[in-house]
Amino acid sequence: MMSLAKKEEQVLQQMQQHLLQTQLCLQSCRKLFDRYLDNDAAACEALWLEVQDREHQADVLRRTVYDLLSEGAFLPLLRGDLHRLVDTLDDVAGVGEDLTDKLVCEHPVLPAAVVPQLQIIFDKTMNQLEEMVQVVQLFLRDHTAISIRAHEGLQRILAVEHEIDLIEHQLTRSLFASGLSLAEKMHVKQVLSQMAEISNRIEDVVDCLAEIMIKFQA
């Protein structure tokens, strides 16, 4: 029978792998968006499959973490926190997959006027993602150590999320003031909302992690 210490080590290893798959999934999403703007249908199809595979691998790892936690790894308080953390991380990959589903399956027309702002949102989101990965890695390496670097990273992620919110609101206003048909406006708005939702889910990860870190400070 596996010892509790071994199970705990495996939980942290599996969460590291889950974090990696989430990161790779979002990187593939970004590549797909760029190829979509290039009208490269073949590359989009290939990257769509890549996104789906990454998201599936993340799901498998999430369930493995659940199983190990249910077998008694970690004390109950931290067990629940880790369960919630892996859930929020999984949501990041999930909303990325949703965005690529819309692009590949619905082929929304993105007017040239909105593309630069969408690219800025995605650039900022990827910066958030990299910061999130570093902060979660710090936590997984030593969940009892409260790191100044981790706190600073959390604050940067939240600041960027606010910037993305402002861009989303401004772009929504200009979109609905444009001469596009209502159907076209709604389709673009759906893409915008799904893209911005990635940032919101990253914020959820940060909020979850911040709450855990507060518990260790108590």
C-alpha positions in Angstrom: 0.0 0.0 0.0 1.3 3.5 -0.9 2.3 5.6 2.1 0.6 8.9 2.7 3.9 10.8 2.1 4.2 9.1 -1.3 0.6 9.9 -2.2 1.2 13.6 -1.3 4.3 13.6 -3.5 2.3 12.2 -6.3 -0.4 14.8 -5.9 2.1 17.6 -6.2 3.7 15.9 -9.3 0.4 15.4 -11.0 -0.6 19.0 -10.3 2.6 20.1 -11.8 1.8 18.1 -14.9 -1.7 19.4 -14.9 -0.4 23.0 -14.8 1.9 22.2 -17.7 -0.9 20.8 -19.8 -3.0 23.9 -19.0 -0.1 26.2 -20.1 0.4 24.2 -23.3 -3.3 24.2 -24.1 -3.5 28.0 -23.9 -0.3 28.4 -26.0 -1.9 26.2 -28.7 -5.1 28.4 -28.4 -3.0 31.5 -29.1 -1.3 29.9 -32.1 -4.7 28.9 -33.4 -6.0 32.5 -33.1 -3.0 33.8 -35.0 -3.5 31.2 -37.8 -7.2 32.0 -37.9 -6.4 35.7 -38.6 -4.1 34.4 -41.4 -7.0 32.4 -42.8 -4.9 29.2 -42.5 -7.7 26.7 -42.2 -5.4 23.6 -42.3 -3.3 24.9 -39.4 -6.4 25.8 -37.4 -7.7 22.3 -37.7 -4.4 20.8 -36.6 -4.1 23.2 -33.7 -7.7 22.6 -32.7 -7.0 18.9 -32.3 -3.9 19.8 -30.3 -6.0 22.0 -28.0 -8.5 19.2 -27.5 -5.8 16.8 -26.7 -4.1 19.1 -24.2 -7.4 19.8 -22.5 -8.2 16.1 -22.4 -4.8 15.3 -20.8 -5.5 18.0 -18.2 -8.8 16.4 -17.4 -7.1 13.0 -16.9 -4.6 14.5 -14.6 -7.3 16.4 -12.6 -9.1 13.1 -12.0 -5.9 11.4 -10.9 -5.4 14.2 -8.4 -9.0 13.7 -7.2 -8.3 10.0 -6.7 -5.2 10.5 -4.7 -6.8 13.2 -2.5 -9.8 10.9 -1.8 -7.3 8.2 -0.7 -6.2 10.5 2.2 -3.3 12.5 0.8 -2.8 15.7 2.9 -4.8 16.9 5.9 -8.5 17.6 5.2 -8.2 21.4 5.1 -5.4 21.4 2.5 -7.0 18.5 0.7 -10.1 20.6 -0.1 -7.9 23.6 -1.1 -5.9 21.5 -3.6 -9.1 20.0 -5.0 -10.5 23.5 -5.6 -7.1 24.8 -7.0 -6.9 22.0 -9.6 -10.6 22.7 -10.5 -9.9 26.4 -11.2 -6.8 25.6 -13.2 -8.8 23.1 -15.3 -11.4 25.8 -16.0 -8.6 27.9 -17.6 -7.9 25.2 -20.2 -11.7 24.6 -20.6 -12.5 28.2 -21.6 -9.5 28.2 -24.0 -10.9 25.2 -25.7 -14.3 26.9 -25.9 -12.8 29.8 -27.8 -11.1 27.6 -30.3 -14.3 25.6 -30.8 -16.1 28.8 -31.7 -13.4 29.9 -34.2 -13.1 26.6 -35.9 -16.7 25.5 -35.9 -18.5 28.8 -36.4 -15.9 30.8 -38.5 -16.9 34.2 -37.1 -15.9 37.2 -39.2 -13.7 39.5 -37.3 -13.6 43.1 -38.7 -10.2 44.6 -39.2 -11.0 47.3 -36.7 -11.4 45.0 -33.8 -8.5 42.7 -34.5 -5.7 44.8 -32.9 -7.6 45.1 -29.6 -8.3 41.3 -29.6 -4.6 40.7 -30.1 -3.8 43.0 -27.2 -6.2 41.1 -25.0 -4.7 37.8 -25.9 -1.1 39.2 -25.4 -2.0 40.4 -22.0 -3.7 37.1 -21.2 -0.7 35.1 -22.1 1.5 37.3 -19.9 -1.0 36.6 -17.1 -0.8 32.9 -17.9 3.0 32.8 -17.6 2.8 34.7 -14.3 0.2 32.4 -13.0 2.3 29.3 -13.9 5.3 30.7 -12.0 3.2 31.5 -8.9 1.5 28.1 -8.8 4.8 26.4 -9.3 6.2 28.3 -6.3 3.2 27.1 -4.2 3.5 23.5 -5.3 7.3 23.4 -4.5 6.6 24.5 -0.9 3.0 25.1 0.0 4.0 26.1 3.6 6.3 28.9 2.6 4.8 32.3 2.0 6.8 33.9 -0.8 7.1 37.6 -1.4 7.6 36.7 -5.1 4.3 34.8 -5.1 2.4 37.8 -3.5 3.9 40.1 -6.1 3.0 37.8 -8.9 -0.6 37.6 -7.7 -0.9 41.4 -7.6 0.5 41.7 -11.2 -2.0 39.1 -12.5 -4.9 41.0 -10.9 -3.7 44.3 -12.4 -3.5 42.9 -15.9 -7.0 41.4 -15.5 -8.3 44.9 -14.7 -6.6 46.2 -17.9 -8.2 43.5 -19.9 -11.6 44.4 -18.5 -11.2 48.0 -19.5 -10.2 47.0 -23.1 -13.2 44.6 -23.3 -15.6 47.3 -22.2 -14.2 49.9 -24.6 -14.2 47.5 -27.5 -17.8 46.4 -26.7 -18.9 50.1 -26.8 -17.2 50.7 -30.1 -18.5 47.4 -31.6 -22.1 48.2 -30.9 -21.7 51.8 -32.1 -20.4 50.5 -35.5 -22.3 49.9 -38.7 -22.2 46.1 -38.5 -25.4 44.2 -38.4 -26.7 43.0 -35.0 -25.9 39.4 -35.9 -22.3 40.4 -36.8 -22.0 42.4 -33.6 -23.2 39.6 -31.5 -20.8 37.1 -33.1 -17.8 39.3 -32.5 -19.0 40.0 -29.0 -19.1 36.3 -28.2 -15.5 35.9 -29.4 -14.5 38.9 -27.3 -16.3 37.6 -24.2 -14.8 34.1 -24.5 -11.3 35.5 -24.9 -11.7 37.8 -21.9 -13.1 34.9 -19.9 -9.7 33.2 -20.0 -8.4 36.1 -18.0 -11.3 35.9 -15.6 -10.5 32.2 -15.0 -6.9 33.0 -14.4 -8.1 35.5 -11.8 -10.1 32.7 -10.2 -6.9 30.6 -9.8 -5.2 33.6 -8.2 -8.1 34.2 -5.8 -8.1 30.5 -4.8 -4.3 30.5 -4.3 -4.4 33.8 -2.3 -7.0 32.3 0.0 -4.9 29.2 0.6 -1.8 31.4 1.3 -3.8 33.4 3.9 -4.6 30.2 5.8 -0.9 29.4 6.1 -0.3 32.9 7.5 -2.9 32.4 10.2 
